[in-house]
């Protein structure tokens, strides 16, 4: 009797979110996130007292308040959009041998629970939802996925999918989101904002800055932006050491009077979250207007838009072409 072909697993992995917009839940989430050596590679003897004695007690209630600003009836926007994306991909691969699951690097559902759901799969494709590679994001996901998988006696074959900073489908999806904002509004300038990392990480060889540049240039070409009509910046810096520059909060407000009608797009975030909705959509918009600007339009993230699902479907089919043929 012919044995059925083994199932293939796909694990979509995003960064994570607290379980609730409360100080306790946020503190648990931040503790796990900021304890990752790939995120903060400071000497532990110096970092632990700072983290537990100052950062977590002070930052947790402030972050909890910010999360309350973006929380919806479905909970965390990052989680709800990620679940919608998972479900859309499941529908695309219905009837095939491909099983799609969702995990978060920090918080729930964990990478460990994701692999548990894929227990019947002999091969698992891990897709970090970070288009531009950084050791602090993609590298951390790869390391944790390998650790969890290899802890099993029946470890599956792992395929760690590469970043996709200028993938045609991904750039097209970004361009469509921008088009919806640009087509009916006056836009003097476009800000392309990415999450920052410490400059030191880049000096040590992290390819993130160059991959952000690749994405920004590809998007500008796709939309036909000329030099001077757009600029790149970095947001969400943390701590005192220098991060990638220009800083979004300084760069965007500095150009507010010169370009009073602008938009900001955040290609490094594939799902709307605290950093896009609250940091950009609320605080940066307020600062832009206070600095003399009139309108700063935030382009929504890709979330679960059909064009983004199309792009991911192509990426996954290319990664397992032989098995799905």
N, C-alpha and C positions, 0 to 999 in steps of 0.2 A: 504494500500500500504506500502510495506517495505521501511523503511528509509535507505538511504545509510549509511554505517559505517563512523564515523567521521574520518577526516584525521589526520595523525600524523605528527608533525613537527620536524625537526632536524635543529638546529642552530649551525653550526661550527663557533667557535670564535677564531681568532688569535689576536696577540697583536695590530698591526696597523702599519700604514705607512703614511707619509705625502702625500698630493695630488700631489705635484710636488717637484722637487729638487731645490726649491728656498728658500731664507732666510725667506720670509714671511710664506710660507706654513710649513716649518720646525718649525718655531717659534710657530705657532698655534698648531701643533702636540705636541711639547715638553711641551707647557704650559698645555695642557690637561693631558698629561702623568704624568708630574712631580707635578701636583696638586692633584693627587690621594693619599689620606692618607695611603692607603695600600702599595703604592710604596715608598713614603717618609713620614715616621711617625714622622717628626720633628715638634716641636712646631711651629704653624702657624705664631706667632708673630716674630719668628726668620727666618722662612723659606721664607715668602712672600717677604721681602726686598731683600734677597739673590737671590731668583728665578728671580724676575722681574728686579732687579737692576744690577745683575752681570751675572748669569748663562744664561738666555735667550739671552741677548745682545751679549755675547761672544760665546756661544755654537752654536747658530742658524746658523751663517754664516759658521762655521767650519763643522757642520753636513751637511749643504746644499752642500758644496763642496764634502764631502764624498758620499752623495747620488748621485751626478752627475756621480761619478765614476762607480756606479753600475746600474744606470737607463738604461732601454732598450727601444726599440721601443714600447713595450707593457706597458711601465711605470715601476712602482716599481716591482722588482722581487718577493717580498713577496706577492703582490697583484695578479700578474699574475699566480704564482704557486697555490695560494689559490683558484683562480677562476677555474683553470684547475682541481683541486681536487674536488671542488664542482660539476663541470660538470660531472666528471667521476663517482661520487657517484650517481648523478641524473640518469645517464645511467644505473647503476646497479639496481636501484630501479624503473625504468620505468615501468608503469603499476600497481604499488602497491599504497597503500594509504600513502606512506611516501613522504613528501615534504622536500627537502634539500635546505637550504639557508646559506649564508655566512655573517658574521659580524666581525667587528674589535672592540676591547675594546676601542681603541682610534682612532679617525679619522673616515674615511668613508670606507665602509658602517657601520653605527652605529648599536649597538645592538637594539636600538629603531626601526630602519628601518627594521631590521631582523624580529622582532616580528610583525611589520606591514605587511610584506610579508607573514607571517604565520597566519594571522588573522582568517582564516577559520579552523585552527587546534585547537582541544579541548585539546590536550596534546602536549607539546613541550619538546623535549630532547635537553638540552644544552651541547655541547661537547667542552670544552676548549681544544685548540690544544697545550697543554702543558703536555707532558707525566709524568713529575715529579711535584707533587703538591707543590705550594708555595702560601702563602696568598697574595703575591704581584701580582700573575698572576691568577691562578685558583680561588683563593678567591675573587679577585676583579671582575672577570667575573661573578661568582655566585652572588655576591652582586648586581651588576648592572642589571643582568638578572632578579633577583627577584624584584628589584625596578621598572623596566620598566613593567614587567608583572603585578605586583600588582597595578600599577597606572591605569590599565584598569578596567572598570566595568565588562567586560566579560573576566576576567583573566583566561588564560589557566592553566591546571594542569602542573606543572613544574617537570621535572626530570633532576637533575644535575648529569651528568655522572662523575664517579670517574676517577682519574688519572690511567695511565696504564704503570708504569715504567718498569715492566718486563713481559708485555703481550707477549705471544709467537709469535704472528703475527708481532707485532711491532719490537721485537728483531730480528726476522728473516729478516725483511725488512732492518734493520740497518746492519745486517751481510752481506746481499747480496751487499749492497753498498760498504762495506769495501772490500769484496772479489774481486770486480771488480778492485779495486786499487791495492790490494796485489798480485793478481795472476801473474801479468806480470812485477813486479818491485822488486827491492831489498828494503826491509823494515827492518831497524834495531830496530825501536821502534814505538809504537802507542800511541798517545796522545788522551785521551778522554776528551774533553773540554765541560763544561757546563757553561751557564750564571751564574754569581755569584749573591749572595745576601749578605747584611751585616751580619757579624757574630752575631750581636745582635739579629737579627730576629730568627736565629737558637736557640740561648739561650732561647728565649721566647717561643720556642716550635714548630717553623716551621719545618715540616718534610722533607723539600727539600733536605738537604745534604744526609740523609739516602736513599732517593728515587733515587738520582743520583748514589749513590753507588750500589744500586740494579741493575740499568740499566747497569752500567759499568761492573759489575761482570757477569751479564747475557750475555752481548755481548762478553766478554772475553772467557767465557766458550763455547759459540756457535762457536767462531772462533778458539778455541783451543790455545789461548795465555797462555803462562806460566808466572809465577811471574817474574818480571824484564823485560818482553817484552812489557809492557804497563804501563801507569800511568794516573791518573786522575788529572784534573786541572780546574780552573774557570776563566772565561774571563769577559770583559765588566764592570769592576768595575767603580764606580762613587763616587766622593766625597773623604773625608779624613778619615772617620772611617774605621776600618778593615773589609774586606769582607772575604768570604770563600777562603781558600788557599789550595794549592799553586796557585799563580796567573799565568795564562797561558803565559803572555808575559815574565815573569821572568823564569818560569819553563822550557818552551820549549827552549828558547835560552841558558839556562844553560847546557842543555844536547846536544846542537848542535854538538860539537866536538866529544863527546862520541858516539853519534848516528847520523851520518851525513845523513843517508837516513831514513826518518821518514814519518809518515802520521798523520793527525789530523782529528778526526771525532767529530761532534757536535750533539749528540743525543737529546739534549733539544730543538733543533730547527727543526721542521718538514718541514719547507719551507726555502729555501735560502733567505737571507735578508742582510741588511747592516752588521750585526755582523758576518755573515759567509763569505760573499764575500769580503768585504773590510777589516774588522778587521783581519780576519784569512787568507783569500786567497791572500791578497795583503800585508798588513802591517806586519803580523806575518811571512809570508814567507820571506819577505825582511830582517827582523830582524834575522831570523834563519840563513840565508845565511851570513849575516854580522857577526854573532857570530861564524862562522866556519863550519856551516852545508852545505851540498851540495844540497839536495832536500827535501822539505817538501810538501807532497802531501795532498791537501784538499779533503776529501770525500764529495761529494755533499749530500745535505739534501734529505729527502725522496720525497719531492715535490709531484708529482702526479704519481709516478711509480706504475706499475700494482700491484706489491707485497704489496705496502703500501695501495693501494685502497682495495685489498683483506682483509688486516688486519682490516681496518676501517669498511668494510662491515660486517665482522664477529662480531665486537664489537657492531655495531648498531643492527644487527639482534638479538643478544643475549639480548640486552636491551629492545627490543620490540617484543620478540618472540611470545607472546600470541596474540598480535594484528595483526601480519603479517602472522600467521599460516593459 
